Amino acid sequence: MKHIKSILFLTALVVILLLNFTACNDRGDINSPQQQNFDSPQFAIIDYTDLQNALEDGTLDKDMTFNSTMMNYSFINMGMTFTPGNPMMKGNPWLANYDFTKQLGRIFRQLQLTDDQKTQIKGFMVTFHDSAKVQVKKFFDANKSIIDSANAQRRAIVKDLRDGKITREQSQTKLKDLNQKTRDLITANPVSQAVKQALCDLRTQLFQNIKSVLNSDQSTKWDSMIAKLKSPC
């Protein structure tokens, strides 16, 4: 009887160890097709709207600036989860304004992709971000002088307020007008328009690439879901 109990105990122990080993492997193998992490920022789309949202208005206390998470494309390295519930999103204006319907991972989950499709789609997303990152830098570099000029004007407004030349209410109105004027100049910048079109082209190519590896049923679902996405294109 004791012998049987010992065998049962050892068998149960082996099963537990195997399950734990498998679970550990699953958690550490997030890049394999079977364990693809669709919450990863690599499955998020970036477009011209995100560049507009990355511009943070000047105030009496701080200069107008570009959000560093977008400017440096550092969101792509934000751990494993790029979703609204991620604590890393708190306190970051650009992340607070990001349209998470553009996180394509939520769509991919519903398509029942094969391992081969997952691998190909991941490659498409890497290519998209490599190219989009170049356009983002081009946008910020092209508009830096506009921002620098706006901040020089902002500081002059703050100085006038401190010197008693204008009231606080007048300074707020001037700052509001300056922020809007600066946004209009950035929008009118030919480079900004070229970047906008380039990002639209990258998005179109990405969607075409993804659809090219889907079967008929998946394509129908894909078309239906991406039709709901907002686009500046």
Phi and psi restraints in degrees (value plus and minus 20) as a CYANA .aco file:
   2 LYS   PHI     -83.7   -43.7
   2 LYS   PSI     -56.9   -16.9
   3 HIS   PHI     -83.0   -43.0
   3 HIS   PSI     -62.3   -22.3
   4 ILE   PHI     -84.3   -44.3
   4 ILE   PSI     -61.9   -21.9
   5 LYS   PHI     -83.6   -43.6
   5 LYS   PSI     -58.5   -18.5
   6 SER   PHI     -84.6   -44.6
   6 SER   PSI     -61.7   -21.7
   7 ILE   PHI     -84.3   -44.3
   7 ILE   PSI     -62.9   -22.9
   8 LEU   PHI     -83.2   -43.2
   8 LEU   PSI     -60.1   -20.1
   9 PHE   PHI     -84.2   -44.2
   9 PHE   PSI     -65.9   -25.9
  10 LEU   PHI     -84.3   -44.3
  10 LEU   PSI     -58.5   -18.5
  11 THR   PHI     -83.3   -43.3
  11 THR   PSI     -65.0   -25.0
  12 ALA   PHI     -83.0   -43.0
  12 ALA   PSI     -58.4   -18.4
  13 LEU   PHI     -85.2   -45.2
  13 LEU   PSI     -61.8   -21.8
  14 VAL   PHI     -83.2   -43.2
  14 VAL   PSI     -62.8   -22.8
  15 VAL   PHI     -80.3   -40.3
  15 VAL   PSI     -64.1   -24.1
  16 ILE   PHI     -82.7   -42.7
  16 ILE   PSI     -63.7   -23.7
  17 LEU   PHI     -83.6   -43.6
  17 LEU   PSI     -60.3   -20.3
  18 LEU   PHI     -84.8   -44.8
  18 LEU   PSI     -61.2   -21.2
  19 LEU   PHI     -83.8   -43.8
  19 LEU   PSI     -62.9   -22.9
  20 ASN   PHI     -84.9   -44.9
  20 ASN   PSI     -60.1   -20.1
  21 PHE   PHI     -83.1   -43.1
  21 PHE   PSI     -62.4   -22.4
  22 THR   PHI     -85.0   -45.0
  22 THR   PSI     -62.5   -22.5
  23 ALA   PHI     -83.2   -43.2
  23 ALA   PSI     -61.3   -21.3
  24 CYS   PHI     -83.5   -43.5
  24 CYS   PSI     -61.9   -21.9
  25 ASN   PHI     -82.6   -42.6
  25 ASN   PSI     -60.2   -20.2
  26 ASP   PHI     -82.1   -42.1
  26 ASP   PSI     -63.4   -23.4
  27 ARG   PHI     -87.6   -47.6
  27 ARG   PSI     -51.8   -11.8
  28 GLY   PHI    -112.1   -72.1
  28 GLY   PSI     -21.6    18.4
  29 ASP   PHI    -133.8   -93.8
  29 ASP   PSI      24.2    64.2
  30 ILE   PHI     -88.4   -48.4
  30 ILE   PSI     -37.1     2.9
  31 ASN   PHI    -111.2   -71.2
  31 ASN   PSI     -24.8    15.2
  32 SER   PHI     -93.9   -53.9
  32 SER   PSI     132.4   172.4
  33 PRO   PHI     -74.9   -34.9
  33 PRO   PSI     -59.8   -19.8
  34 GLN   PHI     -86.4   -46.4
  34 GLN   PSI     -51.1   -11.1
  35 GLN   PHI    -132.0   -92.0
  35 GLN   PSI       9.8    49.8
  36 GLN   PHI     -77.0   -37.0
  36 GLN   PSI     109.4   149.4
  37 ASN   PHI    -112.1   -72.1
  37 ASN   PSI      76.3   116.3
  38 PHE   PHI     -94.9   -54.9
  38 PHE   PSI     -24.3    15.7
  39 ASP   PHI    -106.8   -66.8
  39 ASP   PSI     -23.5    16.5
  40 SER   PHI     -84.1   -44.1
  40 SER   PSI     125.9   165.9
  41 PRO   PHI     -82.3   -42.3
  41 PRO   PSI     -36.2     3.8
  42 GLN   PHI     -85.2   -45.2
  42 GLN   PSI     -36.8     3.2
  43 PHE   PHI    -119.1   -79.1
  43 PHE   PSI      -9.2    30.8
  44 ALA   PHI    -114.9   -74.9
  44 ALA   PSI     120.3   160.3
  45 ILE   PHI    -110.1   -70.1
  45 ILE   PSI     121.3   161.3
  46 ILE   PHI    -135.5   -95.5
  46 ILE   PSI     113.8   153.8
  47 ASP   PHI    -159.3  -119.3
  47 ASP   PSI    -193.0  -153.0
  48 TYR   PHI     -83.6   -43.6
  48 TYR   PSI     -49.4    -9.4
  49 THR   PHI     -78.7   -38.7
  49 THR   PSI     -57.5   -17.5
  50 ASP   PHI     -87.4   -47.4
  50 ASP   PSI     -53.3   -13.3
  51 LEU   PHI     -88.3   -48.3
  51 LEU   PSI     -59.4   -19.4
  52 GLN   PHI     -85.2   -45.2
  52 GLN   PSI     -61.7   -21.7
  53 ASN   PHI     -89.4   -49.4
  53 ASN   PSI     -39.3     0.7
  54 ALA   PHI     -97.9   -57.9
  54 ALA   PSI     -33.5     6.5
  55 LEU   PHI    -102.4   -62.4
  55 LEU   PSI      96.2   136.2
  56 GLU   PHI    -121.2   -81.2
  56 GLU   PSI     103.4   143.4
  57 ASP   PHI     -81.2   -41.2
  57 ASP   PSI     129.9   169.9
  58 GLY   PHI     -96.2   -56.2
  58 GLY   PSI     129.1   169.1
  59 THR   PHI    -151.5  -111.5
  59 THR   PSI    -198.4  -158.4
  60 LEU   PHI     -85.3   -45.3
  60 LEU   PSI     -41.7    -1.7
  61 ASP   PHI    -122.5   -82.5
  61 ASP   PSI     -38.9     1.1
  62 LYS   PHI    -168.9  -128.9
  62 LYS   PSI     134.8   174.8
  63 ASP   PHI     -90.5   -50.5
  63 ASP   PSI     139.7   179.7
  64 MET   PHI     -88.7   -48.7
  64 MET   PSI     119.5   159.5
  65 THR   PHI    -171.6  -131.6
  65 THR   PSI     144.6   184.6
  66 PHE   PHI    -113.7   -73.7
  66 PHE   PSI     115.6   155.6
  67 ASN   PHI     -81.9   -41.9
  67 ASN   PSI     105.8   145.8
  68 SER   PHI     -86.8   -46.8
  68 SER   PSI     -50.0   -10.0
  69 THR   PHI     -81.8   -41.8
  69 THR   PSI     -56.4   -16.4
  70 MET   PHI    -104.7   -64.7
  70 MET   PSI     -65.7   -25.7
  71 MET   PHI     -78.9   -38.9
  71 MET   PSI     -62.3   -22.3
  72 ASN   PHI    -111.0   -71.0
  72 ASN   PSI     -20.0    20.0
  73 TYR   PHI      37.2    77.2
  73 TYR   PSI       9.1    49.1
  74 SER   PHI     -96.9   -56.9
  74 SER   PSI     -32.7     7.3
  75 PHE   PHI     -80.3   -40.3
  75 PHE   PSI     -46.3    -6.3
  76 ILE   PHI     -85.8   -45.8
  76 ILE   PSI     -37.5     2.5
  77 ASN   PHI    -128.4   -88.4
  77 ASN   PSI       2.1    42.1
  78 MET   PHI    -101.6   -61.6
  78 MET   PSI      38.5    78.5
  79 GLY   PHI      45.6    85.6
  79 GLY   PSI    -168.4  -128.4
  80 MET   PHI    -121.4   -81.4
  80 MET   PSI     -30.7     9.3
  81 THR   PHI    -147.4  -107.4
  81 THR   PSI      98.4   138.4
  82 PHE   PHI    -136.7   -96.7
  82 PHE   PSI      56.4    96.4
  83 THR   PHI    -157.2  -117.2
  83 THR   PSI     141.5   181.5
  84 PRO   PHI     -77.9   -37.9
  84 PRO   PSI     -47.3    -7.3
  85 GLY   PHI    -102.6   -62.6
  85 GLY   PSI     -23.4    16.6
  86 ASN   PHI     -89.6   -49.6
  86 ASN   PSI     104.8   144.8
  87 PRO   PHI     -77.4   -37.4
  87 PRO   PSI     -44.5    -4.5
  88 MET   PHI     -88.3   -48.3
  88 MET   PSI     -33.1     6.9
  89 MET   PHI     -97.2   -57.2
  89 MET   PSI     -42.4    -2.4
  90 LYS   PHI     -87.7   -47.7
  90 LYS   PSI     118.0   158.0
  91 GLY   PHI      61.1   101.1
  91 GLY   PSI     -17.6    22.4
  92 ASN   PHI    -131.8   -91.8
  92 ASN   PSI      89.2   129.2
  93 PRO   PHI     -76.3   -36.3
  93 PRO   PSI     -61.0   -21.0
  94 TRP   PHI     -85.6   -45.6
  94 TRP   PSI     -64.4   -24.4
  95 LEU   PHI     -84.7   -44.7
  95 LEU   PSI     -53.9   -13.9
  96 ALA   PHI     -85.3   -45.3
  96 ALA   PSI     -49.2    -9.2
  97 ASN   PHI    -116.5   -76.5
  97 ASN   PSI     -21.7    18.3
  98 TYR   PHI     -87.6   -47.6
  98 TYR   PSI     116.7   156.7
  99 ASP   PHI    -106.1   -66.1
  99 ASP   PSI      80.2   120.2
 100 PHE   PHI     -94.6   -54.6
 100 PHE   PSI     -19.9    20.1
 101 THR   PHI     -90.4   -50.4
 101 THR   PSI     -35.6     4.4
 102 LYS   PHI    -106.9   -66.9
 102 LYS   PSI     -15.5    24.5
 103 GLN   PHI    -103.2   -63.2
 103 GLN   PSI      77.5   117.5
 104 LEU   PHI     -86.8   -46.8
 104 LEU   PSI     -34.5     5.5
 105 GLY   PHI     -77.4   -37.4
 105 GLY   PSI     -53.0   -13.0
 106 ARG   PHI     -86.3   -46.3
 106 ARG   PSI     -49.7    -9.7
 107 ILE   PHI     -97.6   -57.6
 107 ILE   PSI     -64.9   -24.9
 108 PHE   PHI     -79.0   -39.0
 108 PHE   PSI     -52.8   -12.8
 109 ARG   PHI     -80.8   -40.8
 109 ARG   PSI     -49.8    -9.8
 110 GLN   PHI    -110.4   -70.4
 110 GLN   PSI     -21.3    18.7
 111 LEU   PHI    -117.2   -77.2
 111 LEU   PSI     -24.7    15.3
 112 GLN   PHI      31.2    71.2
 112 GLN   PSI      37.7    77.7
 113 LEU   PHI     -91.5   -51.5
 113 LEU   PSI     126.9   166.9
 114 THR   PHI     -99.4   -59.4
 114 THR   PSI     146.8   186.8
 115 ASP   PHI     -80.5   -40.5
 115 ASP   PSI     -59.0   -19.0
 116 ASP   PHI     -84.9   -44.9
 116 ASP   PSI     -60.8   -20.8
 117 GLN   PHI     -84.9   -44.9
 117 GLN   PSI     -61.2   -21.2
 118 LYS   PHI     -79.8   -39.8
 118 LYS   PSI     -63.6   -23.6
 119 THR   PHI     -83.6   -43.6
 119 THR   PSI     -64.4   -24.4
 120 GLN   PHI     -86.1   -46.1
 120 GLN   PSI     -62.4   -22.4
 121 ILE   PHI     -86.0   -46.0
 121 ILE   PSI     -59.5   -19.5
 122 LYS   PHI     -79.5   -39.5
 122 LYS   PSI     -60.6   -20.6
 123 GLY   PHI     -83.2   -43.2
 123 GLY   PSI     -59.6   -19.6
 124 PHE   PHI     -82.0   -42.0
 124 PHE   PSI     -61.3   -21.3
 125 MET   PHI     -87.5   -47.5
 125 MET   PSI     -59.1   -19.1
 126 VAL   PHI     -81.5   -41.5
 126 VAL   PSI     -65.3   -25.3
 127 THR   PHI     -81.0   -41.0
 127 THR   PSI     -63.0   -23.0
 128 PHE   PHI     -78.6   -38.6
 128 PHE   PSI     -70.0   -30.0
 129 HIS   PHI     -89.2   -49.2
 129 HIS   PSI     -55.1   -15.1
 130 ASP   PHI     -79.6   -39.6
 130 ASP   PSI     -60.7   -20.7
 131 SER   PHI     -97.6   -57.6
 131 SER   PSI     -60.2   -20.2
 132 ALA   PHI     -84.4   -44.4
 132 ALA   PSI     -56.5   -16.5
 133 LYS   PHI     -79.8   -39.8
 133 LYS   PSI     -57.9   -17.9
 134 VAL   PHI     -84.0   -44.0
 134 VAL   PSI     -62.0   -22.0
 135 GLN   PHI     -88.5   -48.5
 135 GLN   PSI     -57.1   -17.1
 136 VAL   PHI     -82.1   -42.1
 136 VAL   PSI     -65.8   -25.8
 137 LYS   PHI     -82.4   -42.4
 137 LYS   PSI     -60.5   -20.5
 138 LYS   PHI     -80.6   -40.6
 138 LYS   PSI     -61.2   -21.2
 139 PHE   PHI     -83.0   -43.0
 139 PHE   PSI     -69.0   -29.0
 140 PHE   PHI     -87.1   -47.1
 140 PHE   PSI     -60.9   -20.9
 141 ASP   PHI     -83.6   -43.6
 141 ASP   PSI     -60.2   -20.2
 142 ALA   PHI     -89.9   -49.9
 142 ALA   PSI     -44.2    -4.2
 143 ASN   PHI    -128.9   -88.9
 143 ASN   PSI     -15.0    25.0
 144 LYS   PHI     -81.8   -41.8
 144 LYS   PSI     -62.2   -22.2
 145 SER   PHI     -85.0   -45.0
 145 SER   PSI     -53.7   -13.7
 146 ILE   PHI     -85.2   -45.2
 146 ILE   PSI     -62.1   -22.1
 147 ILE   PHI     -86.2   -46.2
 147 ILE   PSI     -62.4   -22.4
 148 ASP   PHI     -81.0   -41.0
 148 ASP   PSI     -61.9   -21.9
 149 SER   PHI     -84.6   -44.6
 149 SER   PSI     -61.9   -21.9
 150 ALA   PHI     -82.8   -42.8
 150 ALA   PSI     -59.0   -19.0
 151 ASN   PHI     -91.0   -51.0
 151 ASN   PSI     -51.5   -11.5
 152 ALA   PHI     -84.3   -44.3
 152 ALA   PSI     -60.5   -20.5
 153 GLN   PHI     -89.1   -49.1
 153 GLN   PSI     -56.3   -16.3
 154 ARG   PHI     -81.6   -41.6
 154 ARG   PSI     -64.4   -24.4
 155 ARG   PHI     -85.6   -45.6
 155 ARG   PSI     -52.7   -12.7
 156 ALA   PHI     -86.8   -46.8
 156 ALA   PSI     -58.1   -18.1
 157 ILE   PHI     -84.6   -44.6
 157 ILE   PSI     -64.5   -24.5
 158 VAL   PHI     -82.7   -42.7
 158 VAL   PSI     -60.0   -20.0
 159 LYS   PHI     -84.4   -44.4
 159 LYS   PSI     -62.4   -22.4
 160 ASP   PHI     -81.6   -41.6
 160 ASP   PSI     -57.0   -17.0
 161 LEU   PHI     -85.7   -45.7
 161 LEU   PSI     -65.5   -25.5
 162 ARG   PHI     -86.6   -46.6
 162 ARG   PSI     -52.1   -12.1
 163 ASP   PHI    -102.6   -62.6
 163 ASP   PSI     -21.5    18.5
 164 GLY   PHI      59.1    99.1
 164 GLY   PSI      -5.9    34.1
 165 LYS   PHI     -98.8   -58.8
 165 LYS   PSI     -45.1    -5.1
 166 ILE   PHI    -156.9  -116.9
 166 ILE   PSI     139.3   179.3
 167 THR   PHI    -104.6   -64.6
 167 THR   PSI     147.5   187.5
 168 ARG   PHI     -82.1   -42.1
 168 ARG   PSI     -59.8   -19.8
 169 GLU   PHI     -82.9   -42.9
 169 GLU   PSI     -61.8   -21.8
 170 GLN   PHI     -84.7   -44.7
 170 GLN   PSI     -59.4   -19.4
 171 SER   PHI     -84.7   -44.7
 171 SER   PSI     -58.9   -18.9
 172 GLN   PHI     -84.4   -44.4
 172 GLN   PSI     -61.0   -21.0
 173 THR   PHI     -84.5   -44.5
 173 THR   PSI     -63.5   -23.5
 174 LYS   PHI     -82.4   -42.4
 174 LYS   PSI     -60.3   -20.3
 175 LEU   PHI     -86.9   -46.9
 175 LEU   PSI     -60.8   -20.8
 176 LYS   PHI     -80.8   -40.8
 176 LYS   PSI     -65.1   -25.1
 177 ASP   PHI     -84.6   -44.6
 177 ASP   PSI     -59.9   -19.9
 178 LEU   PHI     -84.7   -44.7
 178 LEU   PSI     -63.7   -23.7
 179 ASN   PHI     -81.0   -41.0
 179 ASN   PSI     -63.7   -23.7
 180 GLN   PHI     -88.2   -48.2
 180 GLN   PSI     -61.6   -21.6
 181 LYS   PHI     -80.0   -40.0
 181 LYS   PSI     -60.6   -20.6
 182 THR   PHI     -86.8   -46.8
 182 THR   PSI     -62.2   -22.2
 183 ARG   PHI     -81.8   -41.8
 183 ARG   PSI     -60.0   -20.0
 184 ASP   PHI     -85.1   -45.1
 184 ASP   PSI     -59.1   -19.1
 185 LEU   PHI     -85.8   -45.8
 185 LEU   PSI     -59.0   -19.0
 186 ILE   PHI     -86.4   -46.4
 186 ILE   PSI     -62.1   -22.1
 187 THR   PHI     -83.5   -43.5
 187 THR   PSI     -57.8   -17.8
 188 ALA   PHI     -98.2   -58.2
 188 ALA   PSI     -33.7     6.3
 189 ASN   PHI     -81.2   -41.2
 189 ASN   PSI     102.9   142.9
 190 PRO   PHI     -74.7   -34.7
 190 PRO   PSI     -53.6   -13.6
 191 VAL   PHI     -85.9   -45.9
 191 VAL   PSI     -58.8   -18.8
 192 SER   PHI     -79.8   -39.8
 192 SER   PSI     -63.2   -23.2
 193 GLN   PHI     -86.8   -46.8
 193 GLN   PSI     -56.0   -16.0
 194 ALA   PHI     -87.5   -47.5
 194 ALA   PSI     -59.8   -19.8
 195 VAL   PHI     -85.7   -45.7
 195 VAL   PSI     -62.1   -22.1
 196 LYS   PHI     -76.9   -36.9
 196 LYS   PSI     -66.6   -26.6
 197 GLN   PHI     -86.6   -46.6
 197 GLN   PSI     -58.4   -18.4
 198 ALA   PHI     -83.7   -43.7
 198 ALA   PSI     -61.6   -21.6
 199 LEU   PHI     -86.6   -46.6
 199 LEU   PSI     -56.1   -16.1
 200 CYS   PHI     -84.5   -44.5
 200 CYS   PSI     -61.2   -21.2
 201 ASP   PHI     -85.2   -45.2
 201 ASP   PSI     -59.4   -19.4
 202 LEU   PHI     -84.6   -44.6
 202 LEU   PSI     -60.3   -20.3
 203 ARG   PHI     -83.6   -43.6
 203 ARG   PSI     -64.6   -24.6
 204 THR   PHI     -81.1   -41.1
 204 THR   PSI     -65.4   -25.4
 205 GLN   PHI     -84.0   -44.0
 205 GLN   PSI     -60.2   -20.2
 206 LEU   PHI     -79.8   -39.8
 206 LEU   PSI     -68.0   -28.0
 207 PHE   PHI     -84.0   -44.0
 207 PHE   PSI     -58.4   -18.4
 208 GLN   PHI     -85.6   -45.6
 208 GLN   PSI     -62.0   -22.0
 209 ASN   PHI     -82.5   -42.5
 209 ASN   PSI     -63.8   -23.8
 210 ILE   PHI     -82.5   -42.5
 210 ILE   PSI     -67.4   -27.4
 211 LYS   PHI     -83.0   -43.0
 211 LYS   PSI     -48.9    -8.9
 212 SER   PHI     -85.4   -45.4
 212 SER   PSI     -39.2     0.8
 213 VAL   PHI    -126.6   -86.6
 213 VAL   PSI     -14.6    25.4
 214 LEU   PHI    -114.4   -74.4
 214 LEU   PSI     131.0   171.0
 215 ASN   PHI    -102.6   -62.6
 215 ASN   PSI    -198.1  -158.1
 216 SER   PHI     -80.2   -40.2
 216 SER   PSI     -68.7   -28.7
 217 ASP   PHI     -84.1   -44.1
 217 ASP   PSI     -62.4   -22.4
 218 GLN   PHI     -84.4   -44.4
 218 GLN   PSI     -59.4   -19.4
 219 SER   PHI     -82.7   -42.7
 219 SER   PSI     -60.3   -20.3
 220 THR   PHI     -82.5   -42.5
 220 THR   PSI     -65.1   -25.1
 221 LYS   PHI     -85.1   -45.1
 221 LYS   PSI     -62.4   -22.4
 222 TRP   PHI     -79.8   -39.8
 222 TRP   PSI     -69.2   -29.2
 223 ASP   PHI     -79.1   -39.1
 223 ASP   PSI     -60.4   -20.4
 224 SER   PHI     -85.9   -45.9
 224 SER   PSI     -60.2   -20.2
 225 MET   PHI     -98.5   -58.5
 225 MET   PSI     -59.5   -19.5
 226 ILE   PHI     -95.0   -55.0
 226 ILE   PSI     -37.5     2.5
 227 ALA   PHI     -85.2   -45.2
 227 ALA   PSI     -39.7     0.3
 228 LYS   PHI    -109.0   -69.0
 228 LYS   PSI     -27.6    12.4
 229 LEU   PHI     -95.8   -55.8
 229 LEU   PSI     116.9   156.9
 230 LYS   PHI     -94.3   -54.3
 230 LYS   PSI     127.4   167.4
 231 SER   PHI    -168.3  -128.3
 231 SER   PSI     118.1   158.1
 232 PRO   PHI    -102.2   -62.2
 232 PRO   PSI     -21.9    18.1
